[in-house]
Amino acid sequence: MQRLNLRNLSRKNLLSDKVAISAAIVAKDKNIRKLVKKFQINCAYNPPKKYLGSILDGRDITSVIMKDAMFKFYITANLNIRAKRRFLELKKLKKKITYKDVLKSLRKRDYLDKNRKHSPLKKTKDSILINTSKLSKKSCFYKIKKIMDKKINFNGNF
């Protein structure tokens, strides 16, 4: 874990279906979860100097990793929509995969993540549900920005 470089996490080969399923399987291990949690907390509270904060994306960020986050969003979409988006993303990367395989993989990963013993995927009571089934990336961004701006202006903090 000490040698993990943040730049390596943006490598395109990590977006494969095989990596996604492997992540769900490995995520069941309590010791691995402890290591990942420590890494994620460090990233959250110690972002690179050129940034004023951090944004974490993951299936247990609001329920386990960042329980005290100022903003918590549970972002989801219909399974078929998510599969279509993932399929198109993988096709752009020239991955040889079918829509049916992507759908099956997402269904399996959702099941594994929601039913794991340690840090299962779940929406927390204090997180805001954002269903992106009918939203573009840009629309989703603006919807979240509006919620954040409203909270910052109302509370006067940040």
SULWO-V38046 format. One line per field, one symbol per residue. psi: psi as a letter, one per 30 degrees, with the letter a starting at -180 (. if undefined). burial: 1 if it has 16 or more other C-alpha atoms within 10 Angstrom, else 0. Layout:
psi->???
burial->???
This chain:
psi->efgkkeeffgkfffgleeeeeeeeeeffkeeeeeeeeeeeeeeefilkeflfalkkklfgeffeeifgkekkkjkllkeeeeeeeeeeeeefggkjlleeeeeeeeeeeeeeefglekhlklkleglkkjjgegkleeeeeeeeeeeeeeeeeefgl.
burial->00000000000000111000100100110000000010010011000000000001001111101100001111100001011101110100000000100110110011011100011110110010000100000001000000000000000000
